[in-house]
Amino acid sequence: MSKNHRLREALGSDRLIAAMAAHNPLAARLAEAAGFDAIWGSGFELSASHALPDASILPMGTHLEMMRAIAARVSVPLIADIDTGFGNAVNVSYVVPQYEAAGASAVVIEDKSFPKDTSLRAGGRQDLVSIAEFCGKVEAAVAARIDPDFRVIARVEALIAGRGRAEAIERGLAYADAGADAILIHSKQKTPDEILAFVAAWPGPVPLVLVPTAYPQLSEADIAALGKVRIVIYGNHAIRAAVGAMRDVFARIRRDGGIREVDALLPCVDEIMRLQGDDHLRELESRFLR
């Protein structure tokens, strides 16, 4: 069963799957090894790894090539975060086949204007395009896919923009009618009340996707019990974990004036080489190098 088909079946089932964000193949492999069902190809994390804001600054090619690299190194589906689609509906028509060819099993497109501002930024510029314009993007994405199992997920930012639940539902229903296979509903409230109210009121024919970054008290068991959500995405935890760990280790080395104390706390070099696929390299050498 292909990755695309597995993701399609999961969205059509009654179970919840969990996707972990990744900004490089190593993070993706660690997420897969930890038991996550899918990888979230995060634009935020990739921007952060380049020390740049998540504001449509990195070019599409940088993100696309990272998605290609991630997809090649994991066996679970990759959900690619393509922000606003890198342009209008015509751009989306060209973009989607490239992500599909790169090995993604789905794309998520959000209904903000270009250039976007990251959703959780305090006081951020959260301008939305019209419903009609975004429906054109969804229709273009659906028409452009080659494999019918490839999923198009529409991300509704009405709650982020302070537009309220009624508009969020109106937008979600319109995007589902345009062909979206799922609706990602996002909120920056510090409690899950806004999201829970949306999920309870959602009358749409397609499942929902949640990203509980702002309301971490909502567990997977809580989300599964809602009955309408099929994917939970942990949207920035890989880069946050990496930053925290590197900051701590770097500070310890400067404090100690060397690596003697910190070295025992770190994964050994052999473990890193294993994650790099060193065993496979040795097998190739034994078979082919003469």
MOHUUR-V847444 format. One record per residue. RES is the residue in one small letter. PSI is psi in degrees with one decimal (* if undefined). D_CENTER is the distance of its C-alpha to the mean C-alpha in whole Angstrom. Layout:
BEGIN
res;psi;d_center
RES;PSI;D_CENTER
RES;PSI;D_CENTER
END
This chain:
BEGIN
res;psi;d_center
m;129.7;22
s;161.6;19
k;-41.7;16
n;-45.3;15
h;-37.0;18
r;-40.8;17
l;-41.2;14
r;-43.8;16
e;-38.6;18
a;-41.7;16
l;-27.6;15
g;-0.1;19
s;-172.3;20
d;18.3;21
r;157.7;19
l;133.5;16
i;152.9;13
a;131.9;11
a;132.3;7
m;138.0;7
a;149.5;6
a;146.5;8
h;1.1;10
n;168.2;12
p;-31.7;14
l;-46.1;16
a;-38.5;13
a;-41.3;11
r;-38.3;15
l;-38.6;15
a;-43.6;13
e;-43.6;14
a;-30.0;17
a;-13.1;17
g;11.6;16
f;146.3;13
d;-20.6;12
a;165.7;9
i;135.8;7
w;112.4;3
g;81.8;4
s;125.1;4
g;-37.3;7
f;-48.5;9
e;-41.3;9
l;-42.2;11
s;-44.9;13
a;-37.8;14
s;-21.1;15
h;6.5;17
a;40.1;18
l;151.0;18
p;153.1;17
d;76.7;13
a;43.3;16
s;35.9;15
i;-45.0;18
l;138.1;16
p;155.8;17
m;-40.6;15
g;-35.5;17
t;-45.6;15
h;-43.3;12
l;-45.6;13
e;-31.9;15
m;-37.8;13
m;-39.1;11
r;-43.5;14
a;-40.4;15
i;-47.7;12
a;-31.6;13
a;-16.1;16
r;2.3;16
v;159.0;15
s;-0.1;16
v;159.3;13
p;147.2;11
l;127.0;8
i;113.1;6
a;128.1;6
d;102.5;5
i;23.9;9
d;-122.7;10
t;8.5;13
g;9.0;14
f;33.9;16
g;-153.6;19
n;-166.7;21
a;-32.1;21
v;-44.5;23
n;-43.3;20
v;-37.7;18
s;-33.7;20
y;-30.6;20
v;-45.9;17
v;-46.9;15
p;-29.6;18
q;-40.1;17
y;-36.9;13
e;-44.5;15
a;-28.7;18
a;-10.2;15
g;2.4;14
a;149.4;11
s;-8.9;11
a;156.5;10
v;148.4;9
v;124.4;8
i;133.0;11
e;155.0;12
d;32.3;16
k;166.7;16
s;157.9;19
f;138.1;19
p;144.3;19
k;165.4;16
d;144.6;16
t;142.5;13
s;-35.6;13
l;5.1;15
r;127.1;17
a;126.6;21
g;18.5;23
g;162.3;20
r;103.4;21
q;70.7;19
d;133.7;21
l;147.5;20
v;167.8;21
s;158.9;24
i;-42.8;23
a;-43.5;25
e;-42.4;23
f;-33.3;20
c;-35.7;21
g;-38.1;22
k;-43.1;19
v;-46.4;18
e;-38.8;21
a;-41.0;21
a;-43.5;17
v;-41.8;19
a;-26.7;22
a;-19.0;20
r;148.5;19
i;-48.5;21
d;122.7;20
p;-16.3;20
d;-15.8;18
f;131.7;15
r;141.9;13
v;116.5;13
i;126.2;11
a;128.8;12
r;119.8;11
v;122.3;14
e;16.7;15
a;-38.3;19
l;-40.0;19
i;-39.4;17
a;0.4;20
g;22.7;23
r;-14.1;24
g;166.4;24
r;-38.7;23
a;-46.2;26
e;-35.6;24
a;-43.6;20
i;-41.5;22
e;-45.3;24
r;-45.3;21
g;-42.9;19
l;-40.2;22
a;-40.9;22
y;-35.7;19
a;-41.6;20
d;-30.1;23
a;-8.9;22
g;1.2;20
a;139.1;16
d;-16.1;16
a;161.3;14
i;122.1;13
l;117.6;11
i;128.1;13
h;147.5;13
s;149.5;15
k;11.2;16
q;147.5;20
k;-6.6;20
t;160.3;21
p;7.2;20
d;-44.8;23
e;-43.0;21
i;-43.3;18
l;-39.0;21
a;-40.0;23
f;-47.7;21
v;-43.1;20
a;-34.5;24
a;-9.8;25
w;117.6;22
p;8.1;25
g;165.0;22
p;-3.9;22
v;155.9;19
p;170.9;17
l;157.5;14
v;133.5;11
l;149.6;11
v;91.1;9
p;38.1;12
t;-44.5;12
a;-20.6;15
y;68.9;17
p;-11.4;17
q;-11.9;20
l;111.4;18
s;168.7;18
e;-35.7;17
a;-41.1;20
d;-44.2;21
i;-43.5;18
a;-35.3;19
a;-18.4;22
l;-28.6;21
g;-12.5;21
k;-5.5;19
v;133.9;16
r;-21.9;14
i;134.0;11
v;130.1;10
i;126.8;7
y;100.2;8
g;-18.0;6
n;19.2;9
h;-23.2;11
a;-47.4;11
i;-35.3;12
r;-40.8;15
a;-42.0;16
a;-45.1;17
v;-44.7;18
g;-44.3;20
a;-44.5;22
m;-41.9;23
r;-43.1;24
d;-46.3;26
v;-44.2;28
f;-42.6;28
a;-38.6;30
r;-41.7;32
i;-42.1;33
r;-38.9;35
r;-41.7;36
d;-15.4;38
g;29.8;39
g;-176.5;37
i;5.6;35
r;-44.9;38
e;-39.9;36
v;-24.2;33
d;-38.3;33
a;-17.1;33
l;-11.7;30
l;154.3;28
p;143.1;27
c;163.1;29
v;-35.4;29
d;-36.8;30
e;-41.4;27
i;-42.1;25
m;-35.9;27
r;-43.1;26
l;-27.9;22
q;-11.4;23
g;33.1;25
d;-34.9;28
d;-41.1;30
h;-39.5;29
l;-44.9;30
r;-37.4;33
e;-43.0;34
l;-41.7;33
e;-43.8;36
s;-29.4;38
r;-37.9;38
f;-21.9;38
l;123.6;40
r;*;44
END
